[in-house]
Amino acid sequence: MTASATTQQSIPAHLYASQSENLSLLPQDRDNPQANATAAVQAKFITPRDPVIETANGGRLPAVPLAEAKKLNLFKDEAEIQGSRGGEQAIRRTTMELAAEQETDQGATLDDSMSGQSTRPEAPLRSAIPPTETHPLFPQLPMYGPPTFLRNLQTFAFQISSAILSLAFLGTIVLGSIFTSMPILIQHVYLRLTFRNPNARRPFYEEEKRRKRARRESARAWKRQRRRNSGSSKRGDDEKTTRDGNEYKPTEGGRDPLVCDVGYYARRVGLDVEEYNVQTEDGFVISLWHLYNPKDYTPASSSHRDQDNPIVFPETYLEDGHATPSQQYPPGDRKYPVLLVHGLLQSAGAYCTNDDDSLAFYLAKSGYDVWLGNNRCGFRPQHQMLTYNDPRMWNWNIRQMGVMDLPALVSRVLSETGFAKLGLLCHSQGTTETFVALAKEQRPDLGNKISVFCALAPAVYAGPLIGKMYFKFMRIISPGMFRLVFGIHAFIPFMMTMHRWLPGSLYGALGYRVFSFLFNWSDTRWEGDLRDRLFQFSPVYVSAESMRWWLGRECFASQKCILATREEGKREEEEDESHEMGMEEYLEKGTVQQTEQRGLGAEGKKLMGSKAWYDEQVPPFALWVAGNDELVDGRKLLRRFERGREPHVRVVHSKVIEEYEHLDVIWAMDMIEQVGREVREVIWQTAPLGARKMCRVPKGCENIDIWDDSTSL
């Protein structure tokens, strides 16, 4: 074999080695076994648009551009066959495919040169954003290679710039919230000086007073019980509890210390929590909290609750000796599983802040097996391989939460409970990631694992609040400037520092004022004495890239929808207008084509459904829309379903609560009456028949029949 032939045969191997180094965790070094163990081996495609990098030691690295992942696999394949008889053909095929990709890259480079951005891994971090033309709703994420001295220096520079500029932005927001609170404070003081109670005008004032007295009495009773228990045995206490018929005996009580601990608040109402670590398919470790009654369930061992492998929905589940929840209950007395997922800048603890009137505790005491899912990073950013300061740790947005986090959570709950499906309940951003994940272009097979999707304040279409000045600022600045101001790591991490440093009452009051200023929320329908507690579970760590998806110039804030472009939204509005107007008025506008579509009947519906987001795998939907919600437009989503644009979507329940704001669906004092009871019934109504036979009937659902699919919208 000639030297020329040897060189030609080595081309794929060199290309593969070079591409592998670009996508590895650490720069490759023959003398560094740790670096070699983290070398990129191949790209695994979770969905056709979501590759993850598998390393030599079995780890996974997240979020690389599609073209880079395809190159790695292509070069790997060609390198493996370079010694075969088809070596020359493989080389020619490699050369042709590279030429085609280079031609595409040249076009992208031309656009990059005009915009100051680049897709290349060696590009400066500020300009490492892919062209936005890749996808109008989900642009590809930046490409970050392994850390080098220059990259570490650039990363540090971004951390410094974002620490200063984002803190200035946060300070402006805080000052704005204080300034706008002054009229309210003045009015409050005036009413006090004139011997009037400013709280008397609150809609639940009398109920607030009753609950406050009840909490005080409960705290006093807790102290008395503790004194009595100091000389009694635990067995005697349990026997007394049994005689009194109290199924849920609190194991915490007294004055609320305002702590960020969901287990503490669960124990105040006679429940408890165990925490599972769940690994996503791209290597993130996320928290899953399991609510249980200590009287009828034994918590799993810490080793059992530790992170599992990143495979979702395995065909078999290996036991480690611990009895899963499904095995701890006798036949016919199992609990149907329900997974709750939180909103933006929150954790799942938001469902656990109102004592027995918390949605999570209410469902658990009704007889469901309640699990609380948290998205990536949360309070403790954790990845199998990446560290906090690595920009790849924060290179994700709503798609990764929907396509990676949600399936991992659902899979772990089903594995632990032994059921084929579960009920899914989400609020705000949690609904967004679910609507995205279930789309036919994303991960529609997830719908086969969900018996019903309950969406509270569904965040699909933007509300008028997106036009506020401070949101406009984030939308008009360039992607590079956004990264300069807010960085390439966590979004304004100083908020979490304040959470750790400030007393709970001060932090809760400040958190309410800031979020009220930003989102036009009020605490009118919340229990005033618990307001500071409500904000102990927010904010959490989220990526700046995720906030750029929500508020930047390219995605949600610009398109005003999570799954349709602005142009498609305008056409949808025109169709809605034609539906509302009389035929004669509409004909006068001269838009004959749309008028004809309006009168097509079944054919017209088929045409409107041709651009549907979901296929036949989508689970039934139940929606609770806040009628006074300025952040998102839930009514527009209901219209989409009512007008036949989603022929496969079956709406089992829908409700508009006119007086509710965005957070009232989980925090209002009458939430149990307005939302909780209906959620409880809908989950049981849509549970599979086989599961209903195995499970205890939830309280209040004794007369609820199984859902008739033919009656859905």
C-alpha angles and dihedrals in degrees: 000000000000124000088246092055091046090052092049092050091050093055096089091046091052092046091049093048091049094048091045091055091050090057101036126110093241134018108274117255125172090212094051113075092185092057092047091050090058095049116131110255105174144336118254115202112219088181127358088267101037116072123174125193119241115208132209093259093052096261127133133228121199140230118008125161115270094242092054092049092049091050091053093053093042094052091045092054093047093046091054093054099037092107094049127096089262092060096113092047089048090052091049091048090049091049093049094048092046090051091052091049091046089053089053091045091052090058090047090047090054090054089043092054090053094048098036091241133117139191094209118112093226092055119112111275095243091059098038095104116118118239111280090229090079090086128344094218104031111026115193115267124248121276116241121184128201117300118276131171091264094046092048089050091051091047091052090049091054091049090053095046094045092046090058101037098039090048088053089050091049090047090053090052092048092049090048091051091050093048094050090047093059096084090051091049092048092050090048092052092046092054091049092050090052090052095252126129111236090200094059090084093059111113094235099035096129092046090049090055091049093051092046091054090047092052092049091050090047090052091051091047089050091055092048091048092050090053092049092045092055089078100033134077125251089238091059090050092052092049091051090049090052092049091049090051093232104152094183113048114188115235094188128048148134126081115358109248092196099239133168093238120116090190091060093054091045091054090051088066098040098266132102139205136228120194125224125195111221124193118214124216091258094052104263118138112219133182125250117186121204119203116210143165108246090213096065106023135061114210119241122253118267091246091055091050094050121106115298127209117289094251112116125209096008116194091232131029118212114223121216098199097278117121108238119223089262090057096046094064124067120248112287092018101078121124122241110239122243124185120204121199124192136227135254117309090003138101128220087264086084086080092057107053105093101065111231090353091063111114094230094049091044092055092044093052090045088063106268126129099240124204124182116210125203125198125234121302097004111152094337115037105213135169132172092241112000128084131216095262095050108100089215087068088067100036099114143091140182094308093060091048090052100039098037113019100041097049090047091053094045091047094051093048092050091046092051096044101037095229126132094221141017139198113256122207121182138173128211109315089018088063090048095056090047095049088049095046094049094051114116091240093053123037107324095161088074086076090071089067097052123078093191136355112218110197119196114195090350110220105210104112123041120246128218092272090078088076094064116125097248092049091047089055091058091046099050099047117091121255089252092052090046089057091046091054101037101023134221097277130053120349109254095331089188087083089067090047089055089050091057097043106040124077113258095248094049093044092048093050092047092045092053094049093049096046092043089054093047100043105024092242124155133196092225094120097034126092102262097212091055097046095100090050091055092065097048090091097052149110106030132179113288128167123260085228090060092051089048088057090053100040109013127104097263112051139024100355090050101036093039090216138068098224106023134058123241090256092052089049091054091051089050090052091051090052090050089050091052090050092053098044125077117258094247094051091048093049089054088063089063097230093134097162094059090043090055090050089052091059098045095096111195092004090052091052089049090053092048090049094051090092095045118152096215138053133205093289093070114116124230115284130222117186135194111190124196105226094204095046113131095176098065135014108232094168091064090056091051089051090053090057095041093051094056099250089132106045093175096050114100114198109205094177138004131176137173113207100201100199096045126107126205098281097034090086088072104021109033116116091236094044093114091056095041100038116357100065092046091049090051091052096043093052091052093041092057098038111119115265093242091053092048090056092052097044136072113252110255116243111271093021099086092113098038112118124205114277118268105223092201092068095059123110 
